[in-house]
Amino acid sequence: MNDDARYEVLRNDEDQYSLWPAAHEVPAGWQRVGKEGTKEECSDYVDQVWTDMRPLSLRERMDHPA
């Protein structure tokens, strides 16, 4: 693996995060969050912001039961 590769952080509609090679097209269903850097920098960012691993739809159901 190339340690000098650049990555960016993506997020989907369920508030799940992913690291993605910066030079590649963003896949459908994912959006850039504005963080780009080394794999370690992006991973550290995700660790800071993704504190609840549950998908958004599950969090909403649990926070507002029928």
Secondary structure as UniProt FT lines:
FT   TURN            3..4
FT   STRAND          7..12
FT   TURN            13..14
FT   STRAND          17..21
FT   TURN            22..23
FT   TURN            28..29
FT   STRAND          30..37
FT   HELIX           39..49
FT   HELIX           56..63
//
